[in-house]
Amino acid sequence: MDQLINPFHELYVTETARPEEFVQLFSDQLLPHALLLFQPGNVVLKGTQGSGKSMLLNLLTSEIRLAYHRAGKAFPVPEKLSRFISAGINLTRSGILDVGQRPLTGDHQEDERLFPLFFADFVNYWIVRDIVRSLLTMQSHADSFPYVHLGRNDQFAAHLAGQECWFGYLGHARTLEELLISLERRIATYRAFHVANLKTLPSEIVESKTSIGEPISRTVECLWQSGALEPEVPLFVRIDQHEVLSRSDDLRPKLGIEYRRIINKALSTRDPRLSYRIGTRRYAWGDDLNVYGTELSLEILRDYRIIDMDQLLRRKEDPSTWLFPKFAKDIFRRRLEHAGCENADENSLRQIMGATPKPAELARECVGTTEADRALKIDAVWPEEWQAFIRALFARDPLSAKLAEGWMRQKGSEKALLSAPPADNDFPWDRPYWRKERVRQALFQLAARSAQRPMWSGIDSIVALCMGGTLIFVSVCQHIWDAFLRSQMGIPEGKRHDPITNGIPAKIQALGIFTASAYWYQKIGEQPGGGDRRRFIDLLGRMFYSALIDDRSMSYPGYNGFSLAIDSLERDEEISGFLGDAVDYGDLFETAHTTKEKDARQRMKWYLSPILSPYFRLPESHVKEPMYVEVATVRQWLAELGIIAPGLTLPRPRKSSADDPKQLSLLPFGDDAKQ
Amino acid sequence: MRVYRPWGMLPWVLSHCPTMEWSLLGCLSVEERCLATWSAARAVTTLASIYLAEVLDPPSRYQVVTAERLRQRREAFLNGGGTGTDIRRHELFERTGAIIQLAEAVISASPGNIILDMSCLPKRFFFPVCRLLLQNSSVRNLIVTYATPIRYAHDALAEDFQDWRALPLFTGNTDTPEILIVNVGHHAMGLPDQIEHGSPRMDVKLLFPFPNAPESYQLTRQFLRSVEQNLRGAATQVKHVNGMDVSDSFDHICSLSEGGGKQVLFAPYGPKPTSLAMCIYATLRDSPVFYTQPRVYNPDYTHGVKSRNGESQIYAYCLRLDGHDFYSVA
């Protein structure tokens, strides 16, 4: 491997890579947990940006399957599940959001009624065109797809064109070529209208609008009947970037909801011939499941199932069930191999990044030559014997001395504890839980008093900072490798440090991790709505830092997060929408937790995304109780930042009008009742 | 052979055009320069009609300051002899249909001679309007103007960027562009992330404004670095272009696209004149133009209008004169 190459240069390579690169870089570690994608039934694949949704959806395309065949590698899906055909639409890139941008009839109300119908028609034609394209791709490589057959195309085309669902638009098509031309002509006509090359939509389109999903079902049926596709081979329809329907300023809120309901209608048919695969951000799914034109709603499990990428990769109570570490090792190995490293294996990540140093080592590193009276705050009122004891302890174990200081501040009033310092093997601050909950806080306080930046390095720290985020992991590795390459500048080739055999030094890793953290902090502001969220994250970061550093008795080691009662939050759509967005974009991390209060109300807690921890100098681990706050407090934070104000509406996900929070405001409840 | 495409200072350009009446389409905005073209043009020619689009941003923490600045500009316009009916309000995220109506209204009220002042028009408006004017044969003369400010704000110029999305009328005719051409500006506005995440892989060409003021140079270098950081695996190429020379930028674009032989995706983040060159090319070739549209603009976006020999520095670019188009792709 070229020592000047950074194997992690391209962050998104697995999403936009050429098929051949995809085969090399795609990690199949998650596939056993995402096999629903290859089984009949609708699936919603949701997750934050960079969680790998598009990567998994890519596996459904015929181009990727062909690439596996060309590379002589087995398609990483069980054979019995790999017989399918797939087609898709990317809602951002297809131009479908242009539907609704131009008036159609001159009657505003009529236009609003018609737009969703044209949206559905556009989806139908786009998908059917993509099915035909996929079929042709598969037929041109029949050895890879033994369940598609040549010589039946025109029969299929004539049969499909004659279906009533087209209302005569395709009636003239007798060959597959003619059919494809007609499908493309329809899409081109929509485009011509949307870019103002046509004054009006031609009547032949207006009078032949198709019903969502129906032409797609008929297409599969005709493929089966004509023999172009073996019977029972399912169709998977990919709809990617579904979130644009709930977040786009280009789309009026009401129209966005109607478009989502059109997609919901497609799912609600539960047609055994085809299944939908919806790729979406976390919060863009689920707040409006109504089916277009009906009183019905989609039901989870009955109409669709969910694969939650974030949940899949996030750490569970039992760390042995955590998928991410193994996944990360596999990604790391594949990147090294792609960069030309011949001896990369599953241990490469550990070999190169090494083990995470023990807290006591980190503390020694952190304090350096700082003296005890500077690094600690030894109270003059403490007995001299204790003062001397802590100073002596600091000399050999700064972390233990710091914990002792905290323990003293908590227990100092108890006379018994002030009798004499304990023996070496009987430090009360070394009791497992007391120590475990405070060790990170102690480290950060030591670093602050010693004017040092806390250090993160080693495999465990890297994995913890990424918390299941694939893109974050690649980005952290990229920055570490960059820092390493910078450290080697000017060193002659033969004398350079070999990271593969000798690893990357911890200090260089720490530098890379910090720049990665700063990069992710900068990125917050570059996302939609990111300006507001970054100011909010700034406020939280500063507040948490002060809370942890100023808490000298270390009574509140969990104050790197805050908690809200769920019932109160649900009644404040604006705040819940804002926090939801912050989670959706990966700026915050949320989890339910058990309350410590007697009211037993269900609570949710929020932490900064762990990758932001180095930037804000906060521990990435979550221990003990977070700050308990009220919704009104969060509202006040946002108001102080100018994010919310009277008459100012947040650009949040559009929810159906059914849950108007104002309807409940006459019944004070929860936090609001306390005001 | 190089094509001669007339451009220069607005009074000079107008003095070389036959005497005729013009219609002006511009933008009433928070920036002082928004009225510069109006002031300069009416001093040397007759304006048959004026359409000042007052484009309102969605509510933000700046809304009070923004409203006050807009009131000041309106007052300056009225005190300078303008009439209130020349100002029409639009929302930033107006439907494409409304933007088309805007362009049609300007064309129908004009004698066929239009000055489009792009100085303060958001790209969401300027791109589709320019396209519609170019595509309309009843527009016999089309000049686009750009007033240069004294300086830009030191703080962020814009925030709250939307997802990477096509500008109205610029979805383009291809799903698979081969080249991405980026007009490098002061702020990447989420572009590096979006181009890698949201688009198929392609070669990246960066039009880097040069020469450039020192303070702008630093920002554009940062922009360049941030794009290159995400794209080091892709083939990238930096082209230095004069940010005020539309003709030169257009020729560079033609060259990069191999005379229109390659499908191009544009990302207009830099100087408006370079964006104008992109707009012209994209109109001619039906290329996609994608952008991360900000929802919020800094009310101190720019300060003042740069002057030259005692006159406002307003560049004017002739796109069409007497029905003759100066820009075409071979």
Interface residues (C-beta under 8 A of the other chain):
Chain A: N6 H9 E10 L11 Y12 V13 E15 T16 A17 R18 Q49 G50 T92 R93 S94 G95 L97 D98 G100 Q101 R102 P103 R191 H194 V195 A196 N197 V244 R247 S248 D249 D250 R252 K523 G525 E526 Q527 P528 G529 G530 G531 D532 L641 G642 I643 A645 G647 L648 T649 P651
Chain B: P58 P59 S60 R61 Q63 L92 F93 R95 T96 G97 I100 P128 L132 Q135 A156 E159 D160 F161 Q162 D163 W164 R165 A166 P168 L169 F170 T171 N173 D175 A188 M189 G190 D193 E196 H197 G198 S199 P200 R201 N230 L231 R232 G233 A234 D286 T292 Q293 R295 V296
